[in-house]
Amino acid sequence: MKQIDARGLACPQPVILAKKALETDPVVEITVDNRTAVENVTRLAQSQKCSVNVAERNDGAFTLRIEKNSGGEKRAESLDGPAVSTLYKGLIVVLSEDRMGRGSDELGRVLIRSFLHTLTETVPLPEKIICYNTGVKLAAEESDVLDDLGDLQKKGVDVLVCGTCLNYFGLSDKLKVGKVSNMYDIATLLVNASRMVCP
């Protein structure tokens, strides 16, 4: 049985750790320290057709015991090996800002970091990521998400970054991940996309 201590870890780390453990272990126990993490890990377990039991501990933390049933094992096996690196042809993720959502800029930057980190664990992966406007800052020097964008690129995701936007923000010589693109290519890809995600 795999045991994971996920106390103190921000969303979505408990979910990602549980998901990875379920790919190799039939029984996983994960300890978290808040009800939001309990709900998120429970949803993951249910989506994997696993049974889950939650126990509240005396110290205020929660231990979730996740067990695969036959459906869960089948689902997990389908996520192993080559399937993990499969790209969803025609799926494009558009990053038009260096944050996610409206309201608090600080929260928006936390959310975009969490989104991109979680994206590295999704199956299938998008075929392309397009960065424009302030979204180009995510692929430039000093960005907090360079590791995740680099990981996605290594897995075969094409990261395209608007050259006009890089010039506008004075970042032309600071691009660290992806390749410089132009509006003709971006417009063509967007028009022909079968699915588009704009976080």
C-alpha positions in Angstrom: 0.0 0.0 0.0 1.3 3.4 -1.0 1.2 6.0 1.8 1.4 9.7 0.9 1.6 12.7 3.3 0.2 15.6 1.3 -0.4 18.0 4.3 0.6 21.5 3.5 0.7 21.0 -0.2 -1.3 23.4 -2.4 -3.9 22.4 -4.9 -3.6 20.4 -7.2 -0.6 18.6 -5.7 -2.5 16.1 -3.5 -4.6 15.1 -6.5 -1.5 14.7 -8.8 0.3 12.6 -6.1 -2.8 10.4 -5.6 -3.2 9.9 -9.4 0.4 8.9 -9.9 0.3 6.5 -7.0 -2.9 4.9 -8.4 -1.1 4.1 -11.7 1.2 1.6 -9.9 -0.5 0.8 -6.6 -3.9 -0.9 -6.0 -4.3 0.7 -2.5 -3.3 4.3 -1.7 -3.6 6.1 1.6 -3.2 9.9 1.4 -3.2 12.3 4.3 -4.4 15.9 3.7 -5.1 18.8 6.0 -8.2 20.5 4.6 -11.7 19.6 3.3 -11.1 21.0 -0.1 -8.3 18.5 -0.7 -10.6 15.7 0.7 -13.2 16.6 -1.9 -10.7 16.9 -4.8 -9.0 13.6 -4.0 -12.4 11.9 -3.5 -13.5 13.1 -7.0 -10.3 11.8 -8.5 -10.9 8.4 -6.9 -14.5 8.3 -8.1 -13.4 9.3 -11.6 -11.0 6.3 -11.6 -13.8 4.0 -10.4 -12.1 3.4 -7.1 -13.6 3.1 -3.6 -12.6 5.7 -1.1 -13.0 5.9 2.6 -12.3 9.1 4.6 -11.3 9.2 8.2 -10.8 12.4 10.2 -7.8 12.3 12.5 -7.4 13.7 16.0 -5.0 16.3 14.7 -7.6 17.7 12.3 -6.1 16.1 9.2 -7.9 13.5 7.0 -6.7 10.2 5.7 -8.3 8.9 2.5 -7.9 5.2 1.7 -8.4 4.6 -2.0 -8.7 1.1 -3.4 -8.9 0.1 -7.1 -11.7 -2.1 -8.2 -11.8 -3.9 -11.6 -13.0 -0.7 -13.3 -10.3 1.4 -11.6 -7.5 -1.0 -12.6 -8.7 -0.9 -16.2 -8.8 2.9 -16.3 -5.4 3.2 -14.7 -3.8 0.8 -17.1 -5.1 2.8 -20.1 -3.2 5.8 -18.7 0.1 4.0 -18.6 2.9 4.0 -21.2 2.4 5.7 -24.6 -1.1 6.9 -23.8 0.3 9.4 -21.4 2.2 11.3 -24.1 -0.7 11.1 -26.7 -1.7 14.5 -28.0 -5.3 15.5 -28.7 -5.1 16.6 -32.3 -6.8 19.9 -32.8 -6.9 20.8 -29.1 -5.3 24.2 -28.5 -4.8 26.0 -25.2 -4.8 29.7 -25.6 -2.8 31.8 -23.0 -3.7 35.4 -23.6 -2.7 36.6 -20.2 -0.1 35.8 -17.5 -2.9 35.2 -15.0 -6.1 33.2 -14.9 -9.5 34.9 -14.5 -10.5 38.4 -13.5 -10.3 40.0 -10.1 -7.2 39.6 -8.0 -4.0 39.6 -10.1 -2.1 37.9 -7.4 -4.7 35.0 -7.2 -4.8 34.9 -11.0 -1.0 34.3 -11.1 -1.4 31.5 -8.6 -4.2 29.9 -10.6 -2.3 30.0 -14.0 0.7 28.3 -12.3 -1.6 25.7 -10.9 -3.4 25.2 -14.3 -0.2 24.7 -16.2 1.3 22.4 -13.7 -1.9 20.3 -13.7 -1.9 20.4 -17.5 1.3 18.5 -17.5 -0.5 15.6 -15.9 -3.6 15.5 -18.1 -4.4 12.8 -20.7 -4.5 13.5 -23.5 -2.3 16.6 -23.8 -3.2 19.5 -26.0 -1.6 19.6 -29.4 -0.5 23.2 -29.2 -0.3 26.1 -26.7 -0.5 29.6 -28.1 0.7 32.6 -26.0 -0.1 36.1 -27.0 -0.6 39.5 -25.3 0.7 39.3 -21.7 0.5 35.5 -22.0 4.0 35.7 -23.7 5.4 36.6 -20.3 4.7 33.0 -19.2 7.3 31.7 -21.7 9.9 34.4 -21.0 12.8 34.8 -18.6 11.9 34.9 -14.9 8.5 33.2 -15.5 7.3 30.9 -12.7 6.0 28.3 -15.1 9.0 27.7 -17.4 9.5 24.2 -16.0 5.9 23.2 -16.7 5.9 24.7 -20.2 9.2 23.0 -20.8 7.8 19.7 -19.6 4.8 20.1 -21.9 7.1 20.9 -24.8 9.3 17.8 -24.1 6.1 15.7 -24.2 5.4 16.9 -27.7 3.2 20.0 -27.1 4.0 22.7 -29.6 4.4 26.1 -27.7 3.9 29.1 -30.0 4.6 32.6 -28.8 3.5 35.8 -30.6 6.5 37.7 -31.9 4.7 41.0 -32.0 3.8 40.6 -28.4 7.3 39.7 -27.4 8.6 42.9 -29.2 5.9 45.0 -27.5 6.9 43.9 -24.0 10.7 44.1 -24.8 11.0 40.3 -24.4 12.3 39.3 -27.8 15.7 38.2 -26.5 14.2 36.7 -23.3 12.1 33.8 -24.7 13.0 30.6 -22.8 10.3 28.1 -23.9 8.5 27.7 -27.3 9.1 29.3 -30.7 8.3 32.7 -32.1 5.1 32.7 -34.2 3.1 35.3 -36.1 -0.6 36.3 -36.4 -1.1 34.5 -39.7 -0.1 31.2 -38.1 -2.0 31.9 -34.9 -5.2 32.9 -36.7 -5.0 29.8 -39.0 -4.6 27.5 -36.0 -7.4 29.1 -34.1 -9.8 29.0 -37.0 -9.1 25.4 -37.6 -9.0 24.2 -34.0 -11.4 21.4 -33.2 -11.3 22.4 -29.5 -10.0 25.4 -27.7 -9.3 26.0 -24.0 -8.9 29.6 -22.8 -8.3 29.5 -19.1 
